[in-house]
C-alpha cells in the first residue's frame, strides 16, 4: 500500500512540475531562452532551436531577433517559404537587420522569385555597399533572369573590391557560358584555380567545357582527376570520368569508375545503365542483364534499358523474354522499322513463324514508306523519347544497327556547378578557423545519441559509463560520442518531460548527486548549458569523486564557449569599437574558459588515469588554444592508451602537418583511415598536391 501511495505522490509531483513549467512561460527569461536557441542553432539542432525561438515569440512577439533566427533555422531545413515569411516579420519589426534581407533573398531566389531576391540584395547593399555575399548573390540572380549586362557589372564591382575572391570568377564564368563566350569563361575558371587550386567545382566546369566544345577528352580527364582527388565521394564525378575514359579507349578504367560510382551510390541509375552497356560490349551478358534489370525495377518506363535487355536476352537465346521487352518498347516507339525486324527474328527463332513474318512485313512496309517520305523531301517522324535522328542516308533502309546506335549511348550527368545563393553564416565555424582549413575531429562527450559512421572499426567503451548503464539508472542508454545528432520533435519533448520528472524528484530528494547529473544530461541534450553546468556543480559538491560529472561539466563548458563565441562574433559585425582591444579581451576570456574545461578534464584523469576520451578532449582544447606541442602530446597519450583510436590519429596527423612534419602527418592520416575516419583519404590527397 505504501508503494502505491509513493507512486501516486511521485506522479502528482511530476504533474505539478509540468504545470508550473507551463505557467512560467509568461515569465521566462527571454534573453536566456534566446541564448539557448542560438546554442541549438550553432550545433545545427534546427528543430530544437525553433522551439526556443517560438517561446520568445509567444511572450514578446514585437521582437525582431527571434523571427530572424527562426528564419535561419528554417532556411537550413529547406523550408524556404517559412524562412521568407519569418524574415518579412523580422524586417517589419526592425528594417535595419541587414542579415534578414540576405536570408530572405536566398529564400526567394531558391523559390525562383529572382526579382524579389534582387530587391532584397539591393536593400542590403544600401546599408553595406561592399558586402561580398550580397554582391555575388545579386549577380547570380541577375544572370538567372537574363539581365546579363547588370550581372556583368555586379561581378565587375565585386572583383574590383575583392580581386582574390575565387567564387566571383567562377560565377562570372557561368555568365559568360550563358552568353556563349567560352574563351572568357575558361579565362575566369583558370583565374579561379590560380587563386585556389583546391576548388573542385572549377575543375569540373573546365572539364565540361573542354568536353562539349573542344572534344579534348584527355585534357578534360586531367581536370576530372583533379576534381576527384578533392571530392572523392561524389558518384557523378566518377560517371563522367568513365565517359571520358571510354572515349579514350580505356575500357577497364571506365568500368572501374562505374563500379566505384555504384559503390558510392548503389541506387544511381545512370551508373547502372552505363555499366550495363559496357558489360554488353565485353560480352558479360548476365551481369549486363542484372544492371538493366535494376534500372527497370527503379524505372519501368526506361525504354533504352528495356531495348538493351531485349538484345541481351536475344543473345543468350531467351527469345520469349526478349519479345516481351520488345513488345513494351514498340508500344512506346512504334515508328522504328528496326524494332519490328528485331522482334521478327526472335519470334522466328522461338518457332512463331507466323508472328515473325507479320513483324518482318511490317518492318519492310514501314521502311518503304520512310524512303518515299525522304525522297519527297519530308523527314520521317521519330519518337522524341529515343532522341533518335534520321540516318545519314535518306534513301537507306533503317537497319538493326541503326536501332542499336539510338538505344546504346553512354549517358553523362549534367554537373550542376552553378553558384547557389550563399548565406554568410556567422553562428558557425569560428572555432575551426585555423591555419589549416580542414576540420579536426571534434571532442567526445556524453549523449543519448550517436551518428558515428558504420565504417568505424572500433566501438567507444568507457568503464564508468558501462557501470551506470548496467544499473539502468537512466531512462536511456548513455553513450560517449563525437558525432552530433539533430533531435526530432518527439526526442525534444522526451527530454523536456525528463527534465520535469527529475525536477519533481529533486524537490523531494535534494541530496542525491545522480539526480542532478541525470537532469544535467537532459539539459545538455536541449542545449541549455547554463542549467546543465549548475546541476553538475551540485552533483560534484555532493560527490567529489563523480568522474562522469566532471567529464560532463567539461563538455558543457566547452559547448557553451563554442556557441557563445559564435554569438559574440555575430554581434560584433559592423562594430566600431577597437578591434585590437576586442581581440585581446576575447583571447583572455577564451583562455579563462578553456582553463576551466582543462581543470575538469585533469580531474577526470586524476580519478580515472586510463580515461582516454578525457585525454583526447584535452588535445582538442589545446588545438583551440593553438598550442600545437601540447595537443601533440595529448593525442599521443590517447593513442598509447587506445592504439586503435582513429580520431586521435587523425587530429595528431593534422597537428603534424601544421608543424611541417609531413611524413608523420601522412602516417597518422593513413592509420586514421584504416580505423574508419573517412575524411582521412581526402585530406591525404589534398595535402599531397
ROZA-251571 format. One record per residue (C-alpha): x negated, y negated, z; residue in three letters. Coordinates in steps of 0.001 Angstrom, whole numbers, padded with zeros to 6 digits, always signed. Layout:
// residues N
XYZAla
...
This chain:
// residues 689
+000000+000000+000000Unk
-002859-002384+000853Unk
-004388-001695-002557Unk
-001056-002536-004156Unk
-000853-005933-002410Unk
-004517-006651-003146Unk
-003851-006126-006870Unk
-000831-008463-006693Unk
-002880-011119-004872Unk
-005643-010907-007455Unk
-003106-011241-010285Unk
-001499-014275-008629Unk
-004904-015928-008130Unk
-005847-015327-011759Unk
-002480-016704-012905Unk
-002851-019774-010688Unk
-006322-020422-012101Unk
-004930-020288-015645Unk
-002078-022650-014741Unk
-004448-025064-013012Unk
-006743-024936-016044Unk
-003853-025785-018379Unk
-002603-028507-016096Unk
-006027-030114-016052Unk
-006187-030536-019837Unk
-004846-034072-019480Unk
-007657-034805-017053Unk
-010549-033246-018968Unk
-013875-034999-019220Unk
-013713-035749-022940Unk
-017392-036698-023124Unk
-018367-033335-021657Unk
-015987-031426-023950Unk
-017371-033315-026961Unk
-020898-032278-025981Unk
-019836-028632-025634Unk
-018070-028836-029002Unk
-021200-030196-030605Unk
-023222-027444-028920Unk
-020963-024929-030643Unk
-021293-026830-033935Unk
-025092-026764-033648Unk
-025068-022992-033128Unk
-022640-022608-036066Unk
-019751-021314-033952Unk
-017333-023331-036044Unk
-014060-021841-034781Unk
-015132-022398-031196Unk
-016210-025993-031883Unk
-012822-026720-033479Unk
-011089-025585-030301Unk
-013121-028037-028215Unk
-012503-030932-030616Unk
-008796-030052-030557Unk
-008822-030523-026778Unk
-010305-034007-027104Unk
-007865-034946-029879Unk
-004882-033860-027749Unk
-005998-036090-024895Unk
-007441-039019-026867Unk
-006012-038957-030411Unk
-007261-042504-031028Unk
-010941-041431-031027Unk
-012595-041073-034435Unk
-015501-038784-033471Unk
-013594-035544-032743Unk
-011834-035760-036114Unk
-015169-036241-037868Unk
-016903-033329-036145Unk
-013874-031129-036684Unk
-014161-032028-040378Unk
-017812-030912-040383Unk
-016780-027570-038872Unk
-014003-027154-041438Unk
-016386-028024-044275Unk
-018730-025288-043040Unk
-015779-022866-043045Unk
-014964-023953-046638Unk
-011666-025481-045555Unk
-012179-028432-047895Unk
-008614-029713-047738Unk
-008699-029733-043937Unk
-012107-031431-043934Unk
-010817-034144-046260Unk
-007762-034782-044069Unk
-009822-034962-040866Unk
-012311-037384-042433Unk
-009431-039595-043508Unk
-008131-039615-039916Unk
-011633-040448-038639Unk
-012050-043301-041152Unk
-008623-044720-040269Unk
-009786-044970-036650Unk
-013305-046185-037425Unk
-014178-047187-041011Unk
-017863-047525-040068Unk
-018550-043795-039577Unk
-020709-043537-042671Unk
-021088-039762-042480Unk
-017319-039362-042743Unk
-017473-040776-046278Unk
-020219-038267-047069Unk
-018268-035260-045770Unk
-015024-036382-047399Unk
-016854-036987-050663Unk
-018255-033447-050600Unk
-014818-032002-049826Unk
-013233-033983-052662Unk
-015997-033082-055093Unk
-015587-029393-054303Unk
-011835-029770-054833Unk
-012616-031337-058257Unk
-011374-034778-057181Unk
-014505-036310-058686Unk
-013203-039871-058858Unk
-012250-039792-055179Unk
-015676-038377-054326Unk
-017444-041140-056258Unk
-015349-043743-054411Unk
-016453-042240-051078Unk
-020122-042151-052061Unk
-019897-045756-053259Unk
-018316-046730-049937Unk
-021149-045057-048073Unk
-023735-046781-050249Unk
-022211-050157-049359Unk
-023384-049535-045797Unk
-026537-047545-046615Unk
-027585-048623-050151Unk
-030727-046447-050216Unk
-029218-043257-048799Unk
-030726-040314-050686Unk
-027820-037863-050290Unk
-025122-040393-051214Unk
-027054-041239-054379Unk
-027648-037685-055580Unk
-024088-036569-054811Unk
-022741-039579-056703Unk
-024979-038847-059704Unk
-023786-035226-059834Unk
-020127-036281-059581Unk
-020575-038859-062343Unk
-022015-036187-064616Unk
-019100-033892-063791Unk
-016605-036436-065163Unk
-018897-037041-068169Unk
-019841-040588-067186Unk
-023340-039842-068412Unk
-024676-043408-068547Unk
-023557-044073-064969Unk
-025077-040769-063826Unk
-028398-041537-065527Unk
-028506-044991-063902Unk
-027836-043465-060481Unk
-030631-040923-060988Unk
-032926-043737-062123Unk
-032202-045667-058916Unk
-032711-042513-056828Unk
-036087-041729-058422Unk
-037236-045343-058044Unk
-036538-045101-054312Unk
-037761-041515-053863Unk
-040263-040666-056635Unk
-041170-037342-054984Unk
-037622-036120-054389Unk
-037631-032832-056310Unk
-033843-032395-056465Unk
-033481-035757-058203Unk
-035445-034391-061166Unk
-033593-031087-061039Unk
-030244-032875-061072Unk
-031258-035166-063902Unk
-032436-032176-065937Unk
-028864-030845-065736Unk
-027611-034189-067002Unk
-029990-034042-069964Unk
-028848-030484-070733Unk
-025253-031745-070820Unk
-026442-034347-073320Unk
-028211-031663-075372Unk
-031690-033088-074748Unk
-033745-030009-073821Unk
-037061-031893-074142Unk
-036183-034340-071371Unk
-034576-031559-069344Unk
-037752-029463-069457Unk
-039892-032506-068595Unk
-037831-033117-065447Unk
-037982-029441-064450Unk
-041763-029489-064894Unk
-041911-032580-062668Unk
-039775-030844-060027Unk
-042143-027856-059990Unk
-045199-030120-059797Unk
-043700-031647-056636Unk
-042651-028334-055113Unk
-043903-025103-056664Unk
-041576-023148-054341Unk
-038312-024413-055853Unk
-036821-021207-057241Unk
-033901-022955-058978Unk
-036338-024900-061151Unk
-037975-021706-062437Unk
-034592-020129-063175Unk
-033381-023218-065044Unk
-036565-023343-067115Unk
-036261-019634-067866Unk
-032669-020103-069054Unk
-033627-022968-071350Unk
-036621-021103-072752Unk
-034453-018043-073416Unk
-031494-019796-075031Unk
-033215-022498-077033Unk
-036692-021127-077766Unk
-036206-017339-077602Unk
-039605-017266-075887Unk
-038940-014216-073742Unk
-042498-013952-072472Unk
-042534-017488-071030Unk
-039007-017013-069669Unk
-040121-013781-067986Unk
-043019-015543-066257Unk
-040579-018064-064780Unk
-038172-015348-063610Unk
-041114-013558-061972Unk
-041860-016737-060006Unk
-038211-017184-059023Unk
-038002-013591-057779Unk
-041170-013993-055716Unk
-039454-016869-053929Unk
-035939-015360-053727Unk
-036361-011571-053850Unk
-032852-010764-052627Unk
-030736-012240-055447Unk
-029411-009403-057620Unk
-028549-011657-060578Unk
-032183-012678-060953Unk
-033172-009045-061481Unk
-030348-008544-064011Unk
-031538-011467-066102Unk
-035169-010456-065807Unk
-034205-006977-067049Unk
-032653-008604-070133Unk
-035951-010377-070829Unk
-037964-007189-070326Unk
-035632-005308-072667Unk
-036202-007903-075378Unk
-039939-007447-074840Unk
-039518-003667-075304Unk
-040309-002940-071647Unk
-037515-000396-071144Unk
-038982+001081-067957Unk
-039333-002371-066407Unk
-035764-003242-067374Unk
-034456-000017-065859Unk
-036372-000644-062633Unk
-034846-004127-062366Unk
-031320-002813-062900Unk
-031939-000145-060245Unk
-033166-002761-057783Unk
-030273-005124-058544Unk
-027847-002297-057747Unk
-029745-001516-054524Unk
-029277-005149-053521Unk
-025660-005344-054651Unk
-024125-001888-055240Unk
-020843-003391-056492Unk
-022485-005539-059182Unk
-020524-004629-062318Unk
-022901-006311-064776Unk
-025899-004379-063448Unk
-023960-001104-063653Unk
-022782-001798-067210Unk
-026246-002779-068438Unk
-027895+000190-066793Unk
-025290+002402-068440Unk
-026273+001015-071855Unk
-029954+001556-071161Unk
-029326+005113-069947Unk
-027334+005702-073135Unk
-030314+004634-075232Unk
-032630+007088-073463Unk
-030053+009907-073766Unk
-029458+010204-069999Unk
-025797+010827-070725Unk
-024368+011958-067386Unk
-025921+009107-065415Unk
-024705+006652-068035Unk
-021180+008069-067753Unk
-021348+007630-063972Unk
-022247+003951-064370Unk
-019463+003259-066874Unk
-017014+005151-064667Unk
-017995+002942-061736Unk
-017347-000147-063872Unk
-013947+001183-064968Unk
-012933+002076-061409Unk
-013561-001538-060486Unk
-012094-002984-063695Unk
-009908-000587-065722Unk
-009388-003273-068389Unk
-013083-003366-069353Unk
-012827-002103-072941Unk
-016581-002380-073548Unk
-017292+000100-070744Unk
-014433+002311-071902Unk
-015697+002435-075503Unk
-019212+003301-074376Unk
-017950+006058-072113Unk
-015911+007426-075029Unk
-019047+007553-077163Unk
-020891+009419-074394Unk
-018043+011907-073981Unk
-018254+012494-077731Unk
-021992+013021-077476Unk
-021651+015746-074811Unk
-018692+017438-076520Unk
-015898+016322-074156Unk
-013679+015253-077047Unk
-010339+015113-075221Unk
-011778+012667-072659Unk
-013309+010650-075488Unk
-009934+010466-077245Unk
-008260+009384-074005Unk
-010708+006477-073664Unk
-010432+005528-077345Unk
-006633+005516-077054Unk
-006904+002800-074406Unk
-009448+000794-076406Unk
-007295+000920-079560Unk
-004229-000118-077539Unk
-006030-003426-076892Unk
-008082-003748-080093Unk
-006020-002304-082933Unk
-007683-004058-085883Unk
-011112-002382-085998Unk
-011252+000456-088562Unk
-014364+001938-086934Unk
-012407+002763-083774Unk
-009897+004843-085710Unk
-012716+006568-087562Unk
-014461+007456-084274Unk
-011203+008859-082882Unk
-010565+010816-086092Unk
-013925+012563-085702Unk
-013163+013506-082084Unk
-009721+014847-082969Unk
-011135+016873-085858Unk
-013825+018434-083637Unk
-011281+019402-080985Unk
-009106+021114-083613Unk
-006466+018412-084101Unk
-006878+018259-087899Unk
-003552+016521-088498Unk
-004283+013782-085966Unk
-007795+013413-087277Unk
-006552+012996-090832Unk
-003982+010377-089761Unk
-006703+008329-087989Unk
-009045+008705-090949Unk
-006378+007436-093350Unk
-005581+004550-091002Unk
-009262+003598-090876Unk
-009570+003778-094675Unk
-006420+001686-095300Unk
-007498-001000-092804Unk
-010943-001217-094394Unk
-009412-001682-097871Unk
-007134-004408-096588Unk
-010000-006238-094892Unk
-012156-006026-098015Unk
-009296-007529-100015Unk
-008936-010344-097484Unk
-012647-011117-097666Unk
-012557-011217-101471Unk
-009653-013652-101236Unk
-011803-015894-099027Unk
-009970-015022-095808Unk
-011619-013949-092592Unk
-010188-010704-091162Unk
-008782-011053-087675Unk
-010906-009644-084863Unk
-009846-009367-081279Unk
-011466-012011-079084Unk
-011806-009568-076213Unk
-014740-007938-078009Unk
-016276-011245-079100Unk
-016702-009470-082439Unk
-017572-011256-085650Unk
-017171-010165-089300Unk
-020033-008111-090676Unk
-022630-009932-092730Unk
-021483-008327-095991Unk
-017942-009445-096701Unk
-017330-006524-099018Unk
-018886-003770-096915Unk
-016587-001408-095039Unk
-016966-001566-091245Unk
-018930+001446-090057Unk
-019121+003185-086682Unk
-022494+001470-086197Unk
-020803-001912-086638Unk
-018392-000995-083862Unk
-021230+000121-081599Unk
-023048-003163-082115Unk
-019976-005052-080973Unk
-019460-002975-077837Unk
-023072-002264-076871Unk
-024648-005581-075930Unk
-026567-006206-072727Unk
-024850-008794-070587Unk
-026574-011574-068667Unk
-025404-013537-065638Unk
-024877-017236-066109Unk
-027182-018635-063432Unk
-025341-021391-061597Unk
-028256-023642-060752Unk
-026206-026818-060887Unk
-026737-029021-057883Unk
-023905-028765-055397Unk
-022883-031766-053284Unk
-025189-031848-050275Unk
-024421-032659-046645Unk
-027280-034097-044656Unk
-026637-032076-041509Unk
-028038-033986-038560Unk
-026960-031402-035997Unk
-029097-028522-037196Unk
-032699-027761-037958Unk
-034512-030276-035759Unk
-036398-027682-033756Unk
-037880-025821-036687Unk
-039275-028923-038387Unk
-042830-027689-038003Unk
-045883-027907-040192Unk
-044855-024663-041896Unk
-041362-024946-043352Unk
-040435-021357-042544Unk
-038191-020478-039636Unk
-039679-018435-036842Unk
-037611-015613-035396Unk
-035518-017135-032561Unk
-035708-016389-028868Unk
-033959-013411-027264Unk
-031014-013964-024953Unk
-028222-012132-023185Unk
-025000-011743-025135Unk
-021973-009535-025603Unk
-022515-009668-029378Unk
-025271-008663-031757Unk
-025556-009020-035540Unk
-029011-007517-035964Unk
-029892-006004-039330Unk
-029357-002284-039815Unk
-032875-002216-041255Unk
-034436-002729-037830Unk
-036380+000346-036882Unk
-036118-000194-033115Unk
-033466-000982-030526Unk
-033661-003631-027814Unk
-033918-001930-024413Unk
-034082-003638-021031Unk
-034100-001623-017805Unk
-032294-004229-015679Unk
-029632-004584-018336Unk
-029165-000845-018639Unk
-028601-000563-014879Unk
-025832-003191-014955Unk
-024157-001604-017969Unk
-024238+001862-016386Unk
-022477+000493-013273Unk
-019776-001045-015545Unk
-019757-004257-013521Unk
-018993-006432-016558Unk
-015908-006362-018802Unk
-018041-005609-021882Unk
-021415-004121-022731Unk
-024103-006800-022247Unk
-026959-006784-024761Unk
-030175-008619-025434Unk
-030416-010057-028951Unk
-031866-012873-031021Unk
-029107-012769-033656Unk
-026457-015451-033352Unk
-022841-014393-033809Unk
-019917-016682-034561Unk
-016919-015886-032409Unk
-013418-015269-033724Unk
-010270-016704-032147Unk
-009470-013599-030129Unk
-013043-013403-028813Unk
-012986-017052-027780Unk
-009662-016555-025994Unk
-011052-013465-024264Unk
-013948-015441-022785Unk
-011757-018303-021614Unk
-009497-015751-019908Unk
-012536-014091-018365Unk
-013742-017453-017021Unk
-010346-017960-015398Unk
-010473-014450-013942Unk
-013877-014963-012329Unk
-012791-018399-011090Unk
-009999-016649-009206Unk
-012422-014061-007804Unk
-014968-016702-006718Unk
-012294-018761-004962Unk
-011731-015847-002558Unk
-015270-014376-002513Unk
-017726-017272-002992Unk
-020708-015337-001652Unk
-021219-012796-004466Unk
-024084-013671-006806Unk
-022923-011307-009524Unk
-019569-013093-009985Unk
-021377-016362-010689Unk
-023689-014528-013085Unk
-020763-012929-014938Unk
-018921-016231-015285Unk
-022127-017891-016462Unk
-022435-015360-019300Unk
-018874-016217-020380Unk
-019745-019929-020259Unk
-022764-019133-022441Unk
-020543-017377-024988Unk
-018394-020523-025353Unk
-021465-022820-025418Unk
-020732-024557-022089Unk
-024347-024608-020987Unk
-023993-027103-018127Unk
-021425-024900-016373Unk
-023495-021789-017099Unk
-026578-023358-015516Unk
-024588-024461-012459Unk
-023300-020903-011936Unk
-026751-019393-012415Unk
-028177-021848-009882Unk
-025643-020479-007368Unk
-026356-016867-008316Unk
-030107-017388-007773Unk
-029512-019238-004491Unk
-027538-016211-003262Unk
-030012-013654-004655Unk
-033513-014988-005316Unk
-034732-011740-006943Unk
-031951-011575-009548Unk
-034134-011058-012660Unk
-031391-011388-015265Unk
-030071-014584-013647Unk
-033464-016264-014118Unk
-033610-014985-017698Unk
-030073-016183-018469Unk
-030825-019595-016919Unk
-033885-019923-019149Unk
-031625-019070-022122Unk
-029019-021657-021127Unk
-031547-024439-020560Unk
-033270-023683-023855Unk
-029990-023695-025815Unk
-028794-026884-024113Unk
-032041-028601-025034Unk
-031828-027435-028662Unk
-028277-028700-029082Unk
-028834-031934-027143Unk
-031951-032687-029166Unk
-029952-032452-032386Unk
-027201-034677-030948Unk
-029738-037296-029857Unk
-031328-037269-033309Unk
-027962-037734-034992Unk
-027060-040607-032674Unk
-030433-042258-033261Unk
-029975-042513-037043Unk
-029946-046167-038015Unk
-031070-047298-034571Unk
-033178-050462-034431Unk
-034945-049584-031186Unk
-038651-048880-031045Unk
-039308-045600-032851Unk
-042632-045040-031127Unk
-041212-045516-027636Unk
-038307-043207-028529Unk
-040710-040567-029774Unk
-042809-040698-026618Unk
-039726-040525-024412Unk
-038381-037542-026336Unk
-041692-035716-026122Unk
-041791-036218-022365Unk
-038204-035033-021975Unk
-038978-032020-024142Unk
-041953-031083-022009Unk
-039914-031514-018809Unk
-037051-029316-020025Unk
-039265-026680-021607Unk
-041339-026700-018434Unk
-038192-025689-016525Unk
-037483-022965-019084Unk
-041043-021721-018778Unk
-040797-021653-014969Unk
-037741-019384-015156Unk
-039453-017080-017655Unk
-042543-016916-015452Unk
-040319-015939-012521Unk
-038788-013158-014622Unk
-042259-011834-015462Unk
-043321-012101-011821Unk
-040311-009986-010736Unk
-040488-007643-013752Unk
-044018-007672-015254Unk
-043047-005493-018242Unk
-040128-007723-019267Unk
-041306-008055-022851Unk
-038472-010333-024010Unk
-039411-012959-021443Unk
-042988-012846-022731Unk
-041719-013209-026308Unk
-039455-016118-025343Unk
-042455-017838-023775Unk
-044132-017617-027172Unk
-041081-019263-028745Unk
-041220-022083-026190Unk
-044904-022636-026901Unk
-044016-022811-030616Unk
-041562-025606-029844Unk
-044301-027409-027941Unk
-046683-026774-030884Unk
-049121-025080-028500Unk
-050324-022522-031040Unk
-053040-020961-028890Unk
-050649-020216-026014Unk
-047983-018976-028445Unk
-050521-016591-029977Unk
-051412-015258-026540Unk
-047755-014758-025534Unk
-046824-012908-028726Unk
-049960-010765-028437Unk
-048991-009727-024886Unk
-045487-008908-026123Unk
-046943-006641-028807Unk
-049194-004949-026244Unk
-046161-004111-024106Unk
-043952-003119-027064Unk
-046071-002040-030069Unk
-043014-001853-032379Unk
-041852-005422-031595Unk
-041243-006673-035162Unk
-040119-010191-034192Unk
-043307-010739-032172Unk
-045472-009618-035101Unk
-043547-011940-037416Unk
-043907-015014-035211Unk
-047542-014248-034454Unk
-048153-013934-038194Unk
-046708-017417-038732Unk
-048930-018789-035976Unk
-051982-017196-037598Unk
-051070-018879-040893Unk
-050665-022187-039100Unk
-054126-021745-037608Unk
-055588-020919-041037Unk
-056181-017217-040318Unk
-054609-015787-043484Unk
-055989-012270-043068Unk
-054405-011709-039654Unk
-051239-013512-040769Unk
-050781-011147-043711Unk
-051434-008116-041491Unk
-048831-009212-038933Unk
-046164-010044-041513Unk
-046750-006679-043146Unk
-046281-004999-039766Unk
-043137-007051-039110Unk
-041663-005953-042449Unk
-042438-002360-041538Unk
-040332-002819-038389Unk
-037352-004225-040273Unk
-037880-008013-040173Unk
-036603-008628-043701Unk
-037892-012212-044280Unk
-041470-010951-043906Unk
-041924-009919-047528Unk
-040509-013149-048897Unk
-042898-015138-046682Unk
-045816-012921-047705Unk
-045122-013647-051375Unk
-044776-017342-050715Unk
-047960-017538-048655Unk
-049928-015682-051312Unk
-049038-018158-054072Unk
